[in-house]
Amino acid sequence: HNQKEMEHTRQVHVCEDAKELSAFVGDFIAAQSAEAIKARGTFTVAFSGGSLPAAVAPKLVADLKETIEWSKWQVFFSDERYTNPEDKDSNFKACNDAIFSHVSLPAQNVHKLDHNVSLSEAATKYQEELKQVFGNELPVFDLILLGMGPDGHTCSLFPFHPLLSESTAWVAPISDSPKPPPERITFTLPLVNNARVCAFVAAGDGKKEMLVKVLEQKAQLKAGELPSALIAPTTGQLHWFIDKPAAAHLTQPYSTTASL
């Protein structure tokens, strides 16, 4: 991939504010879902935690609640904290509280971490769950929804962490996350970058410094400095959904949602 080709497959959408962002991303998810179900009979999607569930929920649980074929969804988590699924730190709980519990998504279609085994076994079991849905080849998710931390991390892939060079596992355990809780499991770069579509959602003033680095200064980065900059789907598309405050320092023209 040369830089030019990469930029070509990346689309940055700037929304007016958090409310418009939520509506826009909701519509985007619904469109991806409909397309996948029409083509393959199922929609495979991975969610993240952090600010993402609340950011994308409003439209999904209201206007789109009846139009989406929730029963055809297979939901995974691009990373998960090694806790009980009902614990406040659980990404499942965040997504369930904000979205899943409000729509007719069958519980068995939501794939949760098993906290009753060791951390490394939990990662292995999660990879096995992926195999049950996708078979033995590297999974191709229809959509992986991602967030970006203030340090540039995404999933539980942190700056300069050895896991950034993991090339065989699809799901890996991490016990030294610089951000609490320390123990988690995470999708690896080969799995994320194999998706049909990866979509980042980044809102708010706190993201503006990091967004310039990831979107406009990739060439100056040290290897592994910003994991979010390493998300570059091999054959899929990369979308960034951001709001005006997050886009404050960007210099290049990006599509505003008004034009879509």
ZAMARGU-4260 file (C-alpha; in steps of 0.2 Angstrom, whole numbers, plus 5000, padded with zeros to 4 digits):
<rodrens>
0) 5000/5000/5000 | 5007/5017/4996 | 5002/5032/5005 | 4992/5039/4991 | 4981/5023/4988
5) 4978/5022/5007 | 4972/5040/5008 | 4960/5036/4993 | 4951/5022/5003 | 4950/5033/5019
10) 4935/5044/5021 | 4933/5057/5034 | 4916/5064/5038 | 4915/5080/5049 | 4898/5082/5058
15) 4892/5098/5066 | 4891/5092/5084 | 4889/5076/5094 | 4870/5075/5090 | 4873/5075/5071
20) 4887/5063/5073 | 4876/5050/5082 | 4863/5052/5069 | 4875/5050/5055 | 4884/5035/5062
25) 4867/5027/5066 | 4862/5028/5048 | 4879/5022/5042 | 4878/5006/5053 | 4860/5003/5047
30) 4866/5004/5029 | 4880/4993/5032 | 4869/4980/5041 | 4856/4980/5027 | 4869/4978/5013
35) 4878/4964/5022 | 4861/4955/5026 | 4856/4956/5008 | 4873/4950/5001 | 4877/4936/5014
40) 4861/4934/5026 | 4870/4940/5041 | 4879/4956/5048 | 4895/4953/5058 | 4900/4969/5068
45) 4912/4972/5082 | 4909/4986/5095 | 4921/4995/5106 | 4919/5002/5123 | 4924/5019/5130
50) 4913/5034/5123 | 4908/5024/5108 | 4892/5015/5114 | 4884/5031/5120 | 4889/5041/5105
55) 4881/5029/5092 | 4866/5023/5102 | 4853/5037/5101 | 4848/5034/5083 | 4849/5015/5084
60) 4838/5014/5099 | 4825/5026/5092 | 4822/5029/5073 | 4831/5014/5067 | 4825/5002/5081
65) 4811/4994/5070 | 4821/4995/5053 | 4836/4985/5057 | 4835/4966/5056 | 4843/4963/5073
70) 4841/4944/5073 | 4853/4943/5059 | 4867/4952/5068 | 4883/4943/5076 | 4891/4955/5088
75) 4908/4954/5095 | 4919/4966/5105 | 4935/4972/5097 | 4942/4973/5115 | 4935/4968/5131
80) 4940/4970/5149 | 4944/4954/5159 | 4929/4957/5171 | 4912/4949/5174 | 4901/4955/5160
85) 4890/4964/5172 | 4905/4974/5179 | 4905/4993/5177 | 4921/4991/5167 | 4914/4979/5154
90) 4913/4985/5136 | 4898/4972/5134 | 4889/4981/5149 | 4892/4998/5141 | 4885/4992/5124
95) 4871/4982/5132 | 4865/4997/5143 | 4866/5009/5129 | 4860/4999/5114 | 4857/4980/5115
100) 4845/4980/5129 | 4834/4992/5120 | 4832/4982/5103 | 4827/4965/5099 | 4845/4958/5097
105) 4845/4940/5103 | 4856/4937/5118 | 4865/4922/5110 | 4871/4933/5095 | 4881/4944/5107
110) 4898/4936/5110 | 4904/4939/5128 | 4921/4936/5136 | 4921/4921/5148 | 4928/4928/5164
115) 4928/4910/5172 | 4944/4905/5164 | 4961/4912/5165 | 4965/4928/5154 | 4975/4918/5141
120) 4961/4905/5140 | 4948/4919/5138 | 4957/4925/5123 | 4958/4908/5116 | 4940/4905/5119
125) 4935/4921/5111 | 4945/4916/5095 | 4936/4900/5095 | 4919/4909/5096 | 4925/4919/5080
130) 4929/4902/5072 | 4911/4896/5075 | 4904/4911/5066 | 4918/4914/5052 | 4926/4897/5050
135) 4945/4894/5051 | 4951/4908/5039 | 4955/4925/5046 | 4938/4933/5049 | 4931/4947/5037
140) 4920/4958/5048 | 4907/4968/5039 | 4910/4982/5051 | 4922/4986/5065 | 4918/5001/5076
145) 4933/5009/5084 | 4937/5023/5096 | 4953/5032/5099 | 4960/5036/5116 | 4969/5052/5120
150) 4986/5042/5118 | 4981/5036/5101 | 4977/5019/5106 | 4963/5009/5098 | 4955/4992/5104
155) 4967/4988/5118 | 4982/4991/5106 | 4993/5003/5115 | 5008/5014/5109 | 5024/5004/5107
160) 5016/4989/5114 | 5023/4972/5108 | 5005/4966/5103 | 5006/4979/5088 | 5017/4966/5080
165) 5006/4951/5084 | 5004/4942/5067 | 4996/4925/5070 | 4983/4927/5084 | 4966/4935/5080
170) 4963/4939/5098 | 4977/4942/5111 | 4977/4944/5130 | 4985/4959/5137 | 4989/4960/5156
175) 4999/4976/5156 | 4987/4989/5149 | 4993/5006/5154 | 4975/5011/5156 | 4965/5002/5170
180) 4959/4989/5171 | 4976/4981/5166 | 4969/4964/5160 | 4960/4963/5144 | 4958/4954/5128
185) 4960/4963/5111 | 4958/4960/5092 | 4975/4961/5084 | 4979/4972/5069 | 4978/4958/5056
190) 4960/4954/5061 | 4955/4973/5062 | 4963/4977/5045 | 4954/4962/5037 | 4937/4970/5039
195) 4926/4976/5025 | 4924/4992/5034 | 4933/5000/5049 | 4924/5015/5056 | 4932/5027/5070
200) 4920/5038/5080 | 4929/5052/5088 | 4921/5067/5096 | 4925/5082/5106 | 4939/5094/5109
205) 4950/5082/5118 | 4953/5072/5102 | 4959/5087/5091 | 4978/5086/5094 | 4978/5067/5091
210) 4967/5068/5075 | 4980/5079/5066 | 4994/5067/5070 | 4984/5052/5064 | 4975/5060/5049
215) 4988/5072/5043 | 5005/5068/5050 | 5007/5049/5048 | 5024/5051/5039 | 5032/5059/5055
220) 5026/5045/5067 | 5038/5033/5075 | 5034/5015/5072 | 5020/5010/5084 | 5018/5027/5091
225) 5000/5029/5087 | 4991/5012/5085 | 4975/5021/5078 | 4986/5026/5063 | 4990/5008/5060
230) 4972/5004/5056 | 4972/5003/5037 | 4961/4989/5030 | 4970/4978/5017 | 4955/4978/5005
235) 4941/4986/5015 | 4936/5004/5018 | 4941/5016/5032 | 4929/5029/5039 | 4932/5042/5052
240) 4917/5050/5059 | 4921/5066/5069 | 4913/5082/5075 | 4919/5100/5072 | 4927/5102/5089
245) 4938/5086/5086 | 4942/5092/5068 | 4947/5110/5075 | 4966/5108/5070 | 4964/5099/5053
250) 4970/5108/5038 | 4965/5098/5024 | 4947/5099/5017 | 4936/5084/5022 | 4918/5080/5018
255) 4906/5088/5029 | 4890/5078/5032 | 4879/5092/5024 | 4886/5087/5007 | 4882/5068/5009
</rodrens>
